Amino acid sequence: MLVRLLLWLIVGFLIYTVVQMIKQALLKPPAPPAEKSSRGEEMIQDPECGTYVPRNDAIKAHLKGKTLYFCSTGCRDKHQKSS
């Protein structure tokens, strides 16, 4: 009888541990993107869709006196229309 109780406690603890690990994995905020690309370039966030692209590959646009960087011409055009 004591062995059964001990086994149930161990199984309960294992289930509790697995549930806690799953909760942490689901509630964990996404990791921030790398500040540099694999080629060592600075990464820039597209203001329209939020995608990160290397500065040298980004589409540059000057809007309202600011230089903005986009991942594609589609995002640039969409942002210009909404501004």
C-alpha positions as MATLAB code, in Angstrom:
seq = 'MLVRLLLWLIVGFLIYTVVQMIKQALLKPPAPPAEKSSRGEEMIQDPECGTYVPRNDAIKAHLKGKTLYFCSTGCRDKHQKSS';
ca = [
       0.000    0.000    0.000;
       2.807    2.421    0.837;
       4.570    1.508   -2.413;
       1.415    2.306   -4.400;
       1.127    5.701   -2.734;
       4.757    6.441   -3.488;
       4.281    5.451   -7.138;
       1.205    7.710   -7.452;
       3.148   10.612   -5.966;
       5.984   10.085   -8.456;
       3.564    9.869  -11.408;
       1.727   12.978  -10.207;
       4.988   14.883   -9.880;
       6.041   13.859  -13.398;
       2.703   14.950  -14.859;
       2.921   18.270  -12.996;
       6.468   18.843  -14.307;
       5.482   18.112  -17.911;
       2.464   20.442  -17.698;
       4.646   23.241  -16.304;
       7.195   22.777  -19.104;
       4.461   22.952  -21.743;
       2.979   26.103  -20.166;
       6.377   27.798  -20.120;
       7.016   26.886  -23.751;
       3.651   28.270  -24.872;
       3.774   31.466  -22.809;
       7.411   32.248  -23.507;
       7.750   35.405  -25.609;
       9.401   34.891  -28.986;
      13.126   35.434  -29.064;
      14.139   38.786  -30.517;
      15.708   38.612  -33.939;
      19.437   38.664  -34.297;
      20.913   42.147  -34.500;
      23.211   41.028  -37.297;
      22.618   38.771  -40.284;
      24.819   35.780  -40.996;
      26.862   38.102  -43.228;
      27.310   40.568  -40.349;
      24.849   43.176  -41.661;
      22.548   45.195  -39.415;
      18.953   43.923  -39.402;
      16.154   46.476  -39.963;
      12.454   45.940  -39.139;
       9.913   46.651  -41.863;
       7.370   49.121  -40.347;
       4.498   47.653  -42.376;
       4.734   43.898  -41.793;
       7.357   43.645  -39.019;
       9.752   41.432  -40.981;
      13.456   41.871  -40.297;
      15.728   42.247  -43.326;
      19.411   43.097  -43.729;
      19.855   46.848  -44.275;
      21.631   46.286  -47.623;
      18.730   44.163  -48.949;
      15.955   46.494  -47.739;
      13.936   48.791  -49.997;
      14.624   52.359  -48.900;
      11.910   55.044  -48.930;
      11.853   58.638  -47.717;
       8.520   59.510  -46.113;
       7.762   62.674  -44.137;
      11.457   63.461  -43.764;
      12.325   59.991  -42.417;
      14.172   57.175  -44.115;
      12.249   53.925  -43.775;
      13.332   50.432  -44.827;
      10.947   47.807  -46.222;
      11.244   44.108  -47.033;
       9.555   44.516  -50.421;
       8.101   47.077  -52.789;
       4.640   45.739  -51.901;
       5.094   46.634  -48.233;
       6.555   50.010  -49.181;
       3.595   50.820  -51.463;
       1.072   49.613  -48.890;
       2.688   51.780  -46.206;
       2.734   54.817  -48.505;
      -0.977   54.392  -49.282;
      -1.922   54.106  -45.601;
       0.164   57.169  -44.590;
];
